[in-house]
């Protein structure tokens, strides 16, 4: 009976598609206390993506199908040395749930699954959208440098995890935050949960297909190593997407700022037991 139950649970888990109905039921492990951000940031035509590559989930992304950018990506910070991938992937199940669960190369999807470029581009960005960028670059929300191995790094190279980011910011102050500040802030941390997002702006690239965010932001909640008690700390940053500068905030200050930017009463990025100050 126990063996039968284990097989049944395994089958149910493998049956989960990459585009899912909720993060809580499919890939909650990427969120502090298994709790995703509240619905305040959700756009009307969103897709919940458990980012899956080679039959394994690596992080979670809330994706805006209309603006063709991620709202946020959530992951566990675990940087280790590994080479940088050089290929870009797309999300087949944004076309339809009958397509592969794993992210694929754009060319593979077009050639092997009889998908047209028009079908692919309807609900997500494609490679052509990011060609000939002027003053912008492909900005990862979940950066490959925060992942532990080549497979997990490859999984961040999907167009559902990037936004048109100011090139100077991406290679300047934001890169310093990702590679140096995060390393400093996570000293003493056992597990660090991160949510990185983009506030939609008024400008677009690719003839109006892909939104250029007005702000890029990041929040983190980390379990601190202590001998006798469980302790948590948090921090946050935000950057205007046309200036090479990053502003440090408390998590509570970031949530207040996002509530203002999204015109919402309140925003909660993490479970309420994560400290806000």
Secondary structure, DSSP 8 states (H G I E B T S, - for coil): -HHHHHHHHHHHHHT--SEES-HHHH-GGGSGGG----GGG--TTEEEEEEEETTEEEEEEEEETTTTEEEEEEEE------------EE-GGGT-TTS-SS-EEHHHHHHHS---HHHHHTSS--GGGGTT-SSEEEEESS-GGGSSSHHHHHHT-BGGGEEEEEHHHHHTHHHHIIIIIHHHHTTTEEEEEEEEEEE--SEEETTTTEEE-SEEEEEEEEEE--SSS-EEEEEEEEEETTSS--EEE-HHHHHHHHHHHTT-S----S-TTS---
